[in-house]
Structures are given as structure tokens and as C-alpha cells.
């Protein structure tokens, strides 16, 4: 995997939904074991923006998840994973 992109919802600007999260990868459906590919802190990314991160992980995974690491909700439009 070489790159991750998270696309923000285009119709609503709620900054708390685009911050403090991790992108996790696993071969286990329940994510009882996982690798954190990338994370975002309290800065977040802009309204109608796309969060783009290069990933230097040559492993293959069956499952990818975006998980909030605080008690807030996550509101994104799309997750893209590139090989």
C-alpha cells in the first residue's frame, strides 16, 4: 500500500468529525490485532478537503478501518486505499 485518502463530506462542515482518528489495517475481521497505518491529531483536515497520506507499508491486509480515538463521531464521504 502506498497512499491513503479520506474525502470529507462536501455538504456539511463539522471540523470535529475530521480529526483525532487512526487508519487501521488487519487480517482479523474484529480488529483484535491491527496495525496503525496513519493517524490524525486535533488539527484535522479542512471542509470539502481530502486527507492524503503516503504509507510505507508493503504488507497486504484484508481489512482497513478508520476509527475515532475519542468519543466523537466520524463523518467522511470516502476512504481510498492505493497500492
Secondary structure as UniProt FT lines:
FT   STRAND          3..8
FT   HELIX           15..18
FT   STRAND          21..26
FT   TURN            29..30
FT   STRAND          35..40
FT   TURN            47..48
FT   STRAND          50..54
FT   STRAND          63..68
FT   STRAND          76..82
//
